[in-house]
Amino acid sequence: MGLCMRPPPSSGSPPITGAALTAARMQGLVEGSMDAIISMDAHMCIVLFNPAAASIFGISIEDALGRSIEDFIPKRFRDAHRVHVQAFGQHKYTSRKVGQGGQIVGLRANGEEFPAEASISQFEIDGQTVFNVFLRDVTDQVNIRKALAQSRTELEETNRMLARTDAMAKIGGWELDLQTTIVTFTEEAARLHEVDHPYIPPKLSQGDEFYPPHAWPTIKAAVDAAITFGTPYDLESPFITAKGRHIWVRVQGFPVCEGGKTIKLQGTFQDITERKCAEAELLASEIQLQSILASIPIPLFVKDAQSRFHLMNRACEEQWGMCFEELQGTDGSTNFPADQTTRFLAADRKVFEDGHALDFEEPFWSAALGETRLGHTFKSPVYDENGKPLYLVCATLDVTERKLAEAGMQKALHDKDALLKEVHHRVKNNLQVITSLLRLEAGRSLVADTKDVLGYMRGRIRTMAQLHESLYRSGTFASVDLGAYLSQVATQAFKTQELHRDSVRLTLNLGSVQSGMDQAQAAGLLLNELISNCLKHGFPEGRTGEVSVELQPAHDYDSPPDDRWCLRVGDTGVGLPQDFEDKRKNSLGLHLVTDLCHQLGGALVIGSTPGEGARFDIMFTVQAPAALVMPS
């Protein structure tokens, strides 16, 4: 599309033929311009609009001619545009750049704003004022500048972040120029050296000022090898700062080569003092731990999370017949039998997976003895603060001799049990022989009192035999279930009374409590005497009724439980006679009852209601069964 011009609107003056002629002559120049060229009359109406302007503003030349230039300026900038035009009218200048820094904002036909560089000039053609605007779209340049500014900001932020990272990691950079032999530092490297930054330290030949005499030759040799052969290095060394502070550093150096020749060395400094101190403390702890382990007589060893041996004390070496150096860093699979290694590793995994210690017995191979032994093994896991498994602390104690001794003791105990059972069985048999002899003697006697005395004696001996029978059958010789034993005594005592078998019944309510043999025997004899007394005196002339026996805790519901029990024997017979106390003094049976109560450690309480029966309560404290002591 060619250049078009349109005369400005008439304002009462003659046509500007000279301006039109001049515009025609300029046609070839402005059509080929890459910048927008716009001409306006005094009313700011466009009279010339070149193809570049049409392309920039997105409008055809025909549509642009005759329109006000303000149609191509955003509203917020139009007042500033008018100020520029008024300044031309006041002859302040005839040509100038417009906008901040010569940059303005244009408005395309589609409403899009864009940055531009523009200049306005004023001249007269045939007495008419004409304004020329030369405008260039600088969107790309602005975007590039913004991108550069953003990149510069990001780079500065990256540099700040790297500086913070260097400070946190205590890492600084350095560079050695081999032409000048001068070393330059980054800010963190200067801080590590405790010198001002920027700072040019001494030449390489004077670098020994920062290293102790024994460390500098190693550093110097590494630097020479990097310069001569292009060999990088990574060293840890003691270091002396410019202020005389002694630290540890990690020094890295990397050659920069051109044409096969090293021209520079670049590298890093890192302060590793804290790590070195921690390593020293760890080493001291390990030495202390090894010293403690060595002094413990129990075989101990430590494994890592991969079941590799980490520590072992001397007691463990002696027990297994292996040196720690043979097992260190291995899982023991080449030193122990395969089945034992499989059990060991499975137990290790279980401890780490479950998080609980294991305590078990298992066989192990002793190279010192050349045989399999039985060990009591304890394994406990150790975790870090994040729950990651670190170590497994283990102890294996040889319990072979102990197990053999226990087996011997079990056999001896079994033999003693058998002997005790035999003794009780023989005692019970001998007591039965005695009761049989007494029964035969009673059968030969013609005296009624003698028969009665012999009968009472047989009942008492049967009570003692019954105790030995209970111990023999239970297999427990230090104690007896007092309730069960008294139940047998009461039943047997009741059966021996032939006269009252059908007229008097027996009721039992006996609790269960463990008692020693002496206390049980006293309680049995006491019960035998009381039942015999009830049957002999409580039911005369065929009187019917009941004899009850109870053994229950003596405490009431309002007081806490204790070891006191109550043995109660009662009947529903005729009750005690009025002269009971006088008869009691002459009765052997009641004398025995009183003596047996004392042996039992109890107190006897007697109660009676005439015609309604009698009751005997014995309150006593059950004593814990005493251990059997074999005579020497």
C-alpha positions in Angstrom: 0.0 0.0 0.0 1.4 3.4 -1.0 1.7 6.5 1.1 -1.5 8.5 1.3 -1.9 12.1 2.4 -5.1 13.9 3.1 -5.3 17.7 3.4 -6.3 18.9 6.9 -9.8 20.2 7.5 -10.4 23.8 6.3 -10.1 26.5 8.9 -10.9 29.5 6.6 -7.3 29.7 5.3 -6.3 28.9 1.7 -5.2 25.3 0.9 -1.7 24.2 1.8 -0.5 23.3 -1.7 3.2 23.7 -0.7 2.8 21.1 2.1 1.1 18.7 -0.2 3.9 19.1 -2.8 6.5 18.6 -0.1 4.7 15.5 1.2 4.6 14.1 -2.3 8.3 14.5 -2.7 8.9 12.7 0.6 6.9 9.7 -0.4 9.7 7.5 -1.4 11.6 8.2 1.8 8.9 7.6 4.3 7.5 4.5 2.6 10.7 2.6 3.2 11.2 3.7 6.7 11.1 1.1 9.5 9.9 3.7 11.9 6.4 5.1 12.0 6.2 8.6 10.4 3.1 10.6 11.1 2.3 14.2 10.1 -0.4 16.3 11.7 -1.9 19.7 11.1 -2.4 22.3 13.8 -5.6 20.6 14.9 -3.7 17.3 15.5 -5.4 15.6 12.6 -3.3 13.1 10.7 -2.3 14.1 7.2 0.4 11.6 6.6 0.6 7.9 7.8 3.3 5.7 6.5 3.1 1.9 6.2 5.3 1.3 9.2 2.8 3.4 11.3 0.0 1.3 9.9 1.8 -1.9 10.9 2.6 -0.7 14.4 -0.8 0.7 15.2 -2.7 -2.2 13.4 -4.8 0.1 11.2 -4.9 0.8 7.5 -3.6 4.1 6.2 -7.0 5.1 4.8 -8.6 4.6 8.2 -5.9 6.6 10.0 -5.9 9.7 7.7 -8.0 12.5 9.1 -8.3 11.0 12.6 -6.9 12.8 15.7 -3.6 11.6 16.9 -5.1 11.3 20.4 -7.0 8.3 19.1 -3.6 6.5 19.2 -2.7 7.7 22.7 -4.1 6.1 25.9 -6.4 8.4 27.7 -4.2 8.8 30.8 -1.4 10.2 28.6 -3.4 12.7 26.4 -3.1 15.6 28.8 0.7 15.3 28.7 0.5 15.2 24.9 -1.5 18.5 24.8 1.2 20.1 27.1 3.8 19.2 24.5 1.7 20.8 21.7 1.1 23.9 23.7 4.9 24.2 24.3 5.5 24.2 20.6 2.9 27.0 20.2 4.8 29.1 22.7 8.0 28.6 20.7 9.7 26.9 23.6 11.2 24.4 21.1 10.7 23.2 17.5 11.8 19.6 18.0 12.1 17.3 21.1 11.8 13.8 22.4 8.6 13.1 24.3 7.8 10.8 27.3 10.1 9.8 30.1 13.5 9.2 28.7 12.0 9.8 25.2 9.6 6.9 25.7 5.8 7.1 25.4 3.0 4.6 25.4 1.0 4.0 22.2 -2.4 2.6 21.6 -3.1 0.1 18.9 -6.4 -0.2 17.1 -7.3 -3.3 19.1 -6.8 -1.4 22.4 -3.4 -2.9 23.2 -0.9 -0.5 24.7 2.8 -0.6 23.7 6.0 1.3 24.6 7.5 3.5 22.0 10.3 6.0 21.5 9.1 9.2 19.8 10.2 12.7 18.8 8.0 15.6 17.6 9.2 18.4 15.3 7.3 21.5 14.1 7.8 23.3 10.9 5.9 25.7 8.6 4.7 24.9 5.0 3.1 27.7 3.1 2.3 29.5 6.4 0.6 26.4 7.9 2.0 24.6 11.0 2.8 20.9 10.5 3.8 18.5 13.3 5.9 15.4 12.4 6.1 12.4 14.7 8.8 9.9 14.4 7.9 6.8 16.4 9.5 3.4 17.0 7.9 0.4 18.7 10.3 -0.7 21.4 8.3 -3.5 22.9 11.0 -6.0 22.2 13.7 -3.8 23.7 11.6 -3.1 26.8 10.9 -6.8 27.2 14.6 -7.6 26.8 15.5 -4.9 29.4 12.9 -6.3 31.8 14.2 -9.8 31.2 17.7 -8.6 31.8 16.7 -6.7 35.0 14.8 -9.8 36.2 17.8 -12.0 35.4 20.0 -9.6 37.2 17.7 -9.6 40.2 17.5 -13.4 40.2 21.3 -13.6 39.8 21.8 -11.2 42.7 19.3 -13.3 44.8 21.1 -16.5 43.7 24.4 -15.0 44.7 23.0 -13.9 48.1 21.5 -17.4 48.6 24.9 -19.0 47.6 26.6 -16.6 50.1 24.2 -17.7 52.8 24.7 -21.3 51.8 28.4 -20.9 51.9 28.2 -19.3 55.3 26.0 -22.0 56.7 28.2 -24.7 55.2 31.3 -22.7 56.0 32.6 -23.1 52.5 34.5 -20.5 50.6 35.9 -20.3 47.1 39.4 -19.3 45.9 41.3 -19.0 42.7 45.1 -19.0 42.0 46.3 -17.1 38.9 49.5 -18.9 37.9 50.8 -16.0 35.9 50.7 -13.7 39.0 50.7 -16.4 41.7 48.1 -14.3 43.4 45.2 -15.9 45.2 41.8 -14.3 45.4 39.0 -15.2 47.8 35.2 -15.2 47.9 33.7 -13.4 50.9 33.2 -16.6 52.9 36.8 -17.8 52.1 38.1 -14.4 53.4 35.9 -14.9 56.5 37.3 -18.3 57.1 40.8 -16.9 56.8 39.7 -14.0 59.1 41.0 -11.4 56.7 39.2 -8.4 55.2 37.3 -8.8 51.9 38.1 -8.0 49.2 41.6 -9.1 50.0 44.6 -10.2 48.0 46.6 -12.6 50.2 50.3 -13.2 49.9 51.6 -15.1 46.9 51.7 -18.9 46.8 55.2 -18.9 48.1 54.0 -17.3 51.3 51.0 -19.6 51.8 52.7 -21.5 54.6 51.6 -18.7 57.0 48.1 -20.3 57.2 49.3 -23.9 57.9 51.3 -25.5 60.7 54.8 -26.5 59.7 54.0 -30.2 59.7 50.9 -29.7 57.4 52.3 -27.2 54.8 54.5 -29.8 52.9 51.4 -31.9 52.1 49.4 -28.9 50.9 52.4 -27.6 48.8 52.9 -31.1 47.2 49.3 -31.3 46.2 49.3 -27.8 44.7 52.6 -28.6 42.8 51.0 -31.8 41.4 47.9 -29.9 40.3 50.0 -27.3 38.5 52.4 -29.8 36.9 50.2 -32.7 36.1 46.7 -31.3 36.3 45.8 -33.5 39.3 42.9 -32.3 41.5 43.2 -32.8 45.2 41.0 -33.0 48.3 42.7 -32.7 51.6 41.9 -32.2 55.3 44.5 -30.2 57.3 44.9 -28.2 60.4 44.8 -24.5 59.7 45.8 -21.2 61.4 43.7 -18.1 60.6 45.1 -14.6 60.2 44.1 -14.0 63.8 46.0 -17.0 65.1 42.9 -19.2 65.7 43.6 -23.0 65.1 40.9 -24.8 63.1 40.5 -27.7 60.7 39.8 -27.2 57.0 39.0 -29.2 54.0 40.9 -27.9 50.9 39.9 -28.8 47.3 41.8 -27.8 44.2 40.9 -28.2 40.5 43.2 -27.2 37.6 42.0 -25.0 34.8 43.9 -25.9 31.6 44.4 -24.2 28.2 46.3 -25.9 25.5 47.3 -28.7 27.8 48.8 -26.3 30.3 47.4 -25.4 33.7 46.8 -21.7 33.9 44.7 -21.5 37.0 43.7 -23.4 40.1 40.2 -23.0 41.5 38.9 -24.6 44.6 37.2 -24.4 48.0 37.9 -24.0 51.7 35.6 -25.6 54.2 35.7 -25.2 58.0 35.4 -28.8 59.3 36.4 -28.1 62.9 33.1 -29.2 64.4 33.1 -32.5 62.5 36.7 -33.1 63.5 35.8 -32.4 67.2 32.8 -34.7 66.9 35.0 -37.4 65.3 37.5 -37.0 68.1 34.7 -37.3 70.7 33.3 -40.3 69.0 36.7 -41.9 68.9 37.2 -41.2 72.6 33.7 -42.7 73.3 34.5 -45.8 71.3 37.8 -46.2 73.2 36.0 -45.8 76.5 33.3 -48.2 75.4 35.9 -50.8 74.3 37.6 -50.3 77.7 34.3 -50.9 79.5 33.5 -53.9 77.4 36.9 -55.3 78.0 36.4 -55.1 81.8 33.0 -56.9 81.8 33.3 -60.6 82.4 30.1 -61.4 80.4 30.7 -62.0 76.7 29.3 -59.0 74.9 29.4 -57.9 71.2 27.8 -55.1 69.1 26.4 -55.5 65.6 25.4 -52.8 63.1 22.0 -52.6 61.3 23.4 -55.1 58.6 24.3 -57.6 61.3 28.0 -57.0 60.9 30.2 -57.3 64.0 31.1 -53.8 65.2 32.6 -54.4 68.7 33.4 -57.4 70.8 35.0 -57.8 74.3 37.7 -60.2 75.4 35.3 -62.4 77.3 33.4 -63.1 74.0 36.7 -63.8 72.2 37.7 -66.3 74.8 34.3 -68.0 74.8 34.1 -68.3 71.0 37.8 -68.9 70.5 37.9 -66.2 67.8 39.6 -62.8 67.6 37.5 -59.7 66.9 39.7 -59.0 63.8 38.4 -62.2 62.3 34.7 -61.1 62.7 35.0 -57.3 62.3 32.8 -56.0 59.5 31.4 -59.5 58.7 28.1 -61.2 59.6 30.1 -64.3 60.8 28.8 -66.6 58.0 32.4 -67.7 57.3 33.3 -68.3 60.9 30.2 -70.2 62.3 28.3 -73.2 61.0 25.7 -72.4 58.4 22.7 -73.4 60.6 24.0 -71.2 63.5 24.5 -68.2 61.2 21.0 -68.6 59.8 19.5 -68.6 63.4 21.7 -65.6 64.4 20.7 -63.5 61.4 17.0 -64.4 61.7 17.0 -63.3 65.4 18.8 -60.0 64.4 16.1 -59.2 61.8 13.3 -60.0 64.3 14.7 -57.7 66.9 15.0 -54.8 64.5 11.6 -55.4 62.9 9.7 -55.8 66.2 11.7 -53.2 68.1 11.8 -55.4 71.2 14.7 -57.2 73.0 14.9 -60.9 72.7 16.0 -63.3 75.5 16.4 -66.9 74.5 18.7 -70.0 74.6 20.3 -71.4 71.6 23.4 -73.6 70.8 26.6 -72.0 69.5 29.9 -73.2 68.2 33.0 -72.7 70.4 36.2 -72.9 68.4 38.1 -72.8 71.7 36.6 -76.0 72.8 35.9 -77.5 69.4 32.3 -78.3 70.3 28.7 -76.9 70.3 27.7 -75.3 73.6 24.4 -74.0 74.9 24.2 -70.2 75.2 21.7 -67.8 76.9 21.5 -64.9 74.4 20.2 -61.4 75.0 19.7 -59.0 72.0 18.5 -55.4 72.3 18.2 -52.8 69.5 19.5 -49.3 69.5 17.8 -46.6 67.3 18.6 -43.0 66.4 16.2 -40.1 67.1 14.3 -40.8 63.8 13.7 -44.4 64.6 16.4 -45.7 62.2 18.1 -48.9 63.5 21.8 -48.3 64.4 23.1 -51.1 66.5 22.3 -54.4 68.1 23.8 -55.0 71.6 24.1 -58.7 72.3 25.3 -60.9 75.1 25.8 -64.7 75.0 26.5 -66.5 78.2 27.7 -70.1 78.1 25.1 -71.9 80.3 26.2 -75.5 79.4 27.6 -76.4 82.8 24.6 -74.7 84.5 22.1 -76.7 82.5 24.0 -79.9 83.3 24.0 -78.9 87.0 20.2 -78.1 86.8 19.6 -81.5 85.2 21.5 -83.2 88.0 19.6 -81.2 90.6 16.3 -82.1 89.0 17.2 -85.8 89.1 18.3 -85.4 92.7 15.1 -83.6 93.5 13.1 -86.3 91.8 14.9 -88.9 93.9 14.2 -87.0 97.1 10.5 -86.6 96.2 10.3 -90.3 95.6 12.0 -90.9 99.0 9.7 -88.5 100.8 6.6 -90.1 99.3 7.9 -93.5 100.3 8.5 -92.2 103.9 5.0 -90.8 104.2 3.6 -94.0 102.7 5.5 -96.1 105.2 4.5 -93.8 108.1 0.9 -94.0 107.1 1.1 -97.8 106.9 2.8 -98.1 110.3 0.1 -95.9 111.8 -2.5 -98.1 110.3 -0.8 -101.2 111.7 -0.9 -99.5 115.1 -4.7 -98.7 114.8 -5.2 -102.4 113.8 -3.3 -103.5 116.9 -5.4 -101.2 119.1 -8.6 -102.5 117.5 -7.5 -106.1 118.2 -6.6 -105.2 121.8 -10.0 -103.4 122.2 -11.7 -106.6 121.0 -9.9 -108.7 123.6 -10.7 -106.4 126.4 -13.9 -106.9 128.6 -13.7 -103.5 130.2 -15.9 -100.9 128.6 -13.8 -97.9 129.6 -10.7 -99.6 128.1 -12.6 -100.2 124.9 -13.6 -96.5 124.8 -10.0 -95.3 125.4 -8.6 -97.6 122.8 -11.2 -96.3 120.4 -10.3 -92.7 121.0 -6.6 -93.6 120.5 -7.4 -95.3 117.2 -9.3 -92.2 116.0 -6.3 -89.9 116.9 -3.8 -92.1 115.2 -6.1 -92.4 112.1 -6.1 -88.5 112.0 -2.3 -88.5 111.8 -2.2 -91.2 109.2 -4.7 -89.3 107.1 -2.3 -86.3 107.0 0.5 -88.5 105.7 -1.9 -90.1 103.2 -2.8 -86.6 101.9 0.9 -85.6 101.5 1.7 -88.8 99.8 -1.1 -88.5 97.3 -0.6 -84.8 96.5 3.2 -85.0 96.1 3.6 -81.7 97.9 5.4 -82.2 101.2 6.0 -78.7 102.5 2.3 -77.7 102.7 -1.2 -79.1 102.6 -4.6 -77.8 101.6 -6.1 -77.4 105.1 -9.7 -77.4 104.0 -9.4 -80.6 102.0 -7.4 -82.4 104.8 -10.0 -81.4 107.4 -12.8 -82.6 105.2 -11.2 -86.1 105.1 -10.6 -86.0 108.9 -14.2 -85.0 109.6 -15.6 -87.6 107.3 -13.4 -90.4 108.7 -14.2 -89.4 112.3 -17.9 -89.4 111.6 -17.8 -92.9 110.0 -16.1 -94.4 113.1 -19.1 -93.5 115.2 -21.3 -96.5 114.5 -24.1 -95.5 116.9 -25.0 -92.2 115.1 -24.6 -93.2 111.5 -28.3 -92.9 110.7 -29.6 -90.4 113.3 -27.0 -87.6 113.0 -25.8 -86.1 109.7 -22.6 -84.2 108.9 -22.4 -80.9 107.0 -19.1 -79.4 105.8 -18.3 -75.8 104.6 -14.5 -75.7 104.3 -12.5 -73.1 102.4 -9.1 -73.7 100.8 -5.9 -72.4 102.3 -2.3 -73.8 102.3 -0.9 -74.6 105.7 2.3 -76.2 107.0 2.4 -79.8 108.2 2.6 -79.0 111.9 -0.3 -76.6 111.9 -2.4 -79.0 109.8 -1.7 -82.0 112.1 -2.7 -79.9 115.2 -5.9 -78.8 113.4 -6.8 -82.4 112.4 -6.4 -83.8 115.9 -8.4 -80.8 117.3 -11.2 -81.5 114.8 -11.2 -85.2 115.6 -11.6 -84.5 119.3 -14.4 -81.9 118.8 -16.4 -84.2 116.5 -16.0 -87.1 118.9 -17.1 -84.9 121.8 -20.2 -83.7 119.9 -21.3 -87.2 119.0 -20.6 -88.6 122.4 -22.3 -86.0 124.5 -24.6 -84.0 122.2 -27.0 -86.7 121.0 -28.0 -89.1 123.9 -30.7 -91.8 123.8 -31.0 -91.8 119.9 -31.5 -88.0 119.6 -31.3 -86.9 115.9 -29.5 -83.7 114.6 -26.6 -82.3 112.8 -22.9 -81.7 113.3 -21.5 -78.9 111.2 -17.8 -78.1 110.4 -16.7 -74.8 108.9 -13.4 -73.3 107.9 -13.6 -69.7 106.6 -11.7 -66.4 106.8 -12.2 -64.8 110.1 -12.3 -61.1 109.0 -15.6 -59.3 108.5 -16.7 -57.4 105.4 -15.8 -54.0 106.8 -12.2 -54.8 107.5 -9.4 -55.6 105.0 -8.6 -59.3 104.5 -5.8 -60.9 106.5 -4.4 -64.4 107.4 -6.9 -65.1 110.2 -9.2 -68.1 109.8 -12.0 -69.6 111.9 -12.5 -73.3 112.5 -16.0 -73.8 113.8 -17.5 -77.1 115.0 -21.1 -77.1 116.1 -24.0 -79.4 116.7 -27.8 -79.2 117.2 -27.8 -81.5 120.3 -28.7 -81.0 123.9 -26.0 -78.4 124.6 -23.4 -78.3 127.3 -24.4 -79.2 130.9 -24.4 -76.6 133.6 -21.4 -78.2 135.3 -19.4 -78.2 132.0 -16.5 -76.2 133.5 -16.1 -78.6 136.3 -16.1 -81.6 134.0 -13.8 -79.8 131.6 -11.0 -79.9 134.2 -11.2 -83.7 134.3 -11.8 -84.5 130.6 -8.7 -85.7 128.7 -10.4 -84.8 125.4 -11.0 -81.2 126.4 -7.5 -80.9 127.8 -6.2 -82.1 124.4 -8.5 -79.5 122.7 -7.0 -76.7 124.8 -3.4 -77.9 124.1 -4.0 -78.3 120.4 -5.4 -74.8 120.2 -2.2 -73.5 121.6 -0.2 -75.5 119.1 -2.4 -74.1 116.3 -1.6 -70.6 117.6 -5.3 -69.9 118.1 -7.9 -69.0 120.7 -10.9 -71.2 121.7 -14.4 -69.7 122.2 -17.1 -72.0 123.4 -20.8 -71.2 123.2 -23.9 -73.2 124.1 -27.7 -72.9 124.4 -29.4 -75.6 126.5 -31.5 -77.8 124.3 -30.2 -76.2 121.1 -26.6 -77.4 120.8 -23.0 -76.3 121.4 -20.5 -74.4 119.2 -16.7 -74.4 119.4 -14.8 -71.5 117.5 -11.1 -71.6 117.1 -9.6 -68.4 115.7 -6.1 -68.8 114.4 -3.6 -67.3 111.9 -2.6 -69.5 109.0 1.2 -69.6 108.9 3.0 -69.7 105.5 4.4 -73.2 104.9 8.1 -73.4 105.9 10.6 -74.9 103.5 11.7 -78.4 104.1 15.2 -78.7 105.6 16.8 -82.1 105.1 18.8 -83.2 108.2 22.5 -83.3 107.7 
